[in-house]
Amino acid sequence: MGEILALVEARLLTALGEPDARAAVTFLGTDRIEVLRFVDGDVVRYATLGMSAQPMADPTAVLADPVKGPRAELVISVRAGLADTDKVLRPLAVLAASPQVEGVIVAPGASLEVGEPLWPGAPFSSVLVAEPGGLVEDLELDAPMEPVRFLPLLPMTHNEAAWKRVRGAQELQERWLSHGTDLRDPLRGSVSLD
């Protein structure tokens, strides 16, 4: 699986440039997850490396298929200098390990909860998984393996996460868009939900 991660890292470097920092987290019973930090002007991007080493398995399956199944890495983008966003390292690694630990399949439209602020002072403890393909293109792998998708994460306030559970991801994203919400602001408040 090291070969897949080498290809994934190459795709990240092609799309985002050279990382200026990287750190690794290992949870008991899981593969190592690295988080790479990329600075692009006033935006800092954090990308996982390691989640895609194994395909995500259907939690109801008796045996996990070692080859087939969706593969993904996570990317979160925030404005630099407004908060200590480097502390997102551990929560991001926790989310990337969740398919191995909890048997979940991370897909666009899903909500992921970490149970604590994403960084000190953050009004967010959960994220919305957005559609891939915008920032980092999917990485095709040899059949029968599915491509690696680079899933953007959009931080959600507690109220937004509750509203999303009732109204759905599409409506929340439309509300953000119609209100001109800066989803990269690490300290932003909740969008108006009336």
Disulfide bonds with the S-S distance in Angstrom:
none
